[in-house]
């Protein structure tokens, strides 16, 4: 049985909390602090229990020396200090005397954030490959380990599975909340609709296999729609395609013919750009030089008609290239339609969450899951290593 932080005796203990502070940063500014704010409930709970709190997180990928500076967690410590109205001491190392001395001399209710765990990936990927020595070293810093980084529960890292192997452990309140909402999709109120967008079919195979038997409709847009359209015999021009999974799409179309809903028209361009020769074309009229970058107005209406019948919607991935203003229309329109009609919807994955935020509807959605790959793998029914009993 997986324990939550509230089921573990943490009073006056040194608690290591693995958070997810993997936030977007541009020009030395955090442009979306959602993940930081989501960590506050667990941190505050531990503060109220007079804990000494050691926070850990990764930020970005660290493959070479130049990645260190751009993925420095100091900016997150500063943000946390403002949000908590309490100093968060930043330790600019992942191990060493400075860290050890600070941890040794911590007082009750003190908080430290150590440097990006993936700094340890620079030589030998010690974090990402769950190096035994590193995991042991980090575990020696605390007495209790709480994993509250939902977006990495599908990864076996030194900072989650590694530390948990050495200490009494449990999950934080964010992971608890995530699992409770995603579990609603196991026995959803019907009709149950799943909307899948994004680029590659390969990323969604497990989810399609697991959810297709349970859904009333599986609505497919985004780049992955073109692999399904190709499998169904249509010309897709220069649109993105997942060649390796055409046969899988064909198999799904045959097996779930009455459930799978594809676009009937496409918004095309003559280049993969925001500007250009933009046209609305029926899927039977796509030409060799066309790039399909969004679904068209007829498809939007078809999708609306299906969504309005639903009691539960799960949505992963945008329906067009939402980074381009001319090709975010379908995603924006349907997000706003869902919120206007108060349809119970769970959004899963960073891209569709970013689109919801850009459209100004993020806070009107029933639930937004902070995980990308973790959300999908949980819905596939996989055993996730970060969820340790």
Phi, psi and omega in degrees: 000125179285127180266149172263167180304332181283349180256009181242141178284103183245357184308125176063016182264161171276114186246125173269124178245118175274110181257175174243093177256028180280077187255154178286134181232130176225134180052043177063027177228140175284121184265349175209109184261019183306312183295327177293315180296326180294339180278346191294326184299315180292318179299315180294324177300316180292325175299318180292344177261015177059033181280158165263119194250125177246113182263141178225147176196160168261168174211115180065199178244140180241104181247333181213171187307320184294342179284342183296311185296316184285344180246032178284131184275001182304321181298329178288321177301320179294319178296315179299319179301319179291316182293321182274348185054043184201140183294131172251114183283126181262128178253113187278050174197158178262345172195155181140179186296320180300314179296313183297318180294317180296316179296318181299324186257016181295144176256164177303140178069011172278149180233131171237150173240122179272163184298157180323119182301333181281357168301334179284355177274349185299324178235098175087009178048049184297324178289304187293336180259013176054056179301127186297318181295317180295316179301317179296316179301310181297320181297330180290348179284336186227183179245334180226144176241129176239122177265116178235020180259085184300321186294349180242014182291347178267007180247145176258091183248162177296328184276358173235285181297320181300307181295318182299336179290345185246345187232156167303136190214165177194187180253156178275181186285336175291311179299319178303314180295317179301311183295321180298318181287319179292330177295339176297336181280352178285325176226067186285156171292136184260154359294143181248122184243135173244129177250123179239128175231212182086186190272306194251137173294324184306324182289343188244003185305311182298319180294317179299313181298320185282322186266334183306317179294339186265339188274160170273322175218142174244105185265125186239126177224202179066192181298328183292339179299329184288331175291321176294318179296320177297318179295334180270005173098007182268150171283133182243009178061229181261017180295155181299143180213145176255085187306322186292344185242020176298317181295324177297316179298319179298318179297317180294320180297323179287320184284325185235044184307321185276350182259325186280127180244121180250161176298149175252345174216158189227143172267115188248164173219161178273356176217162176274072183213168177289319181259159178149204178269091186266129181221156171260124183229141171297149182297344178276351186244016179289132183259168187302326184262010181276138169255118175278117187241354176196165173275157185269178184298324178294320178295320177302315180294319177300315180295320177301314182298327177284316182297321185293342177275348192275155173257334180219135178231134167244131185229126176229122175092135178290161185268351178209186178280082190291346175295335177265124184303325181287348185234024175253004188300311183297314180299311180300314184299315183284328174297316180291324177297317179298315182288322179297323182265007175052046179274129183296110187228135173249122176263134179229126178112143187299322184292317181286331175293318178297321179294319179296320178293317179298326180278352178077023183241004187307316185282353179263354179279144181305310177206138177242117182277133183282349183269151173255273178300325180296318179298313182296317181292326176295318179288339175287344182088015180287153171280123185259123187301330181288349177262084184259133178281000000 
